[in-house]
Amino acid sequence: MDANNIPTKSEGHSKRAVWSWAFYDWANSGFATVVLAGFFPLLFQDFWSSDTGPAESNLRLGWGNSIASVIIAMSAPILGAVADRSGTKKRFLFGSLLLGVIGTALLSGIEAGNWMPALFMFICASVGFMGANVFYDALLVSVAPASRWHIVSGLGFGLGYLGGGLLYLGCVIAALNPELVGLKTSTEAATTAFLVTAIWWTVFAIPLFLFVDEPAAKYKNEGSTWTYGFRQVARTIQHIRQLKPVWMFLFAYWLYIDAVDTVIRMAVAYGRSLGFERQDLIIALLIVQFVGFPAAIAFGYLGERLGPKRGIYLGLLVYIAICIWGAFIRQPWEFYVIAVMVGLVQGGVQALSRSFYARLIPASSAGEFFGFYNLLGKFAALIGPPLFGLFGTWFGDVRYSMLSLIILLVGGGLLLWKVDDRS
């Protein structure tokens, strides 16, 4: 990242605030990598849900992801509106963070075969993770000028891939060599990784709370903030309906980001269902993280120079190729190549979607508008993970699961085509 491209105080923003904001991605990506994409799917299938077959285990995990997403989908717009009114985005972020780290830490103490308690704690941790992202995303508009949103958003995702990758690498080394950290088995090391992730998430979130400012409360002494929150959601829906680029983008994002998130959440479980060894899956996930670090930052520059829509389309085309190839893979080396492809575009699609949306919405209502952004992004997970699991059971072969995601990618791409990106 070129330091000259980070906003300076003379532009009304500080470099310290930008880096502190971006470092939250470094913090919470430990959960995204170690728990969401890495160890939890493996342990859920092999340790907590070993009483059933791969397809049924994937379906259980898919429904767990959906339940967490429903909770966020129902609460995010209201909480976002309340945070805008009261100037408490950081306070709500802290509350969500607390739920996430407690749920993550408690996963480390659940014994073998207890798939329901494990799934419950995973749901709690996921709600905290996704809830915190509502307020983290909304703070983007206050830490940098609009001309740098693509770059700063890419910086956040880039640091997330690097931080998440380094933590995951350390946890993998411990799992493969548990005696190095004073543990008896690889499974014990893997469950301990959840506790380590909770600590990592907490510690590296501190700079955001210390150095990132947020706009003051919009209104004071005008009735209940929570009543306002519910009313404002209704007003925001009306507002969105009048802003065609916003609602068109939200529906497009609803579809294509679901496919992206499903790949993140289900790839390890899918690979395990195909009979790949844990070591192959671990290597693939590490490849995604360390390829994703420079790629996400590069996509930020791509969005600034060529436009965010073109960058997003590039990513979606690569994802369609990933889904087609993924349905036919047979060898571990193919899984590695697909991991490189995912790493090249995953963070870019996420980063450009966030910054593109930020340019479409009123900055003064970022919290409530990003509440809807996260609502549709997470509500979409009602479709993706269960659809992924259901295709495998309906057609009697888990490989069909990958092909189901093409429906979401193509649908999202067609809607995105109609979004005016001249802003």
Summary of the structure (lengths in Angstrom):
residues: 423
radius of gyration: 20.3
end to end distance: 24.7
largest distance: 63.9
contacts: 1643
relative contact order: 0.17
helix: 84%
strand: 0%
